[in-house]
Amino acid sequence: MSQSLISLLLNAWLVVATVFFVAIVWLSFRPSARARMERHARIPFEGKGGDQ
């Protein structure tokens, strides 16, 4: 593969990864997801199963 094609693929991957990151942040911090995220935040403290 030529150097320019590799460079193009790396730049495209950077754009895709940035878009995914922004989408995940947006889905997590939007006001309508607050209750769901609070439930998810309490999972480690629920004490179901394991050695707790």
Sequence and secondary structure as in RCSB ss.txt:
>XXXX:A:sequence
MSQSLISLLLNAWLVVATVFFVAIVWLSFRPSARARMERHARIPFEGKGGDQ
>XXXX:A:secstr
  HHHHHHHHHHHHHHHHHHHHHHHHHHHSGGGHHHHHHHHTGGGS  STT 
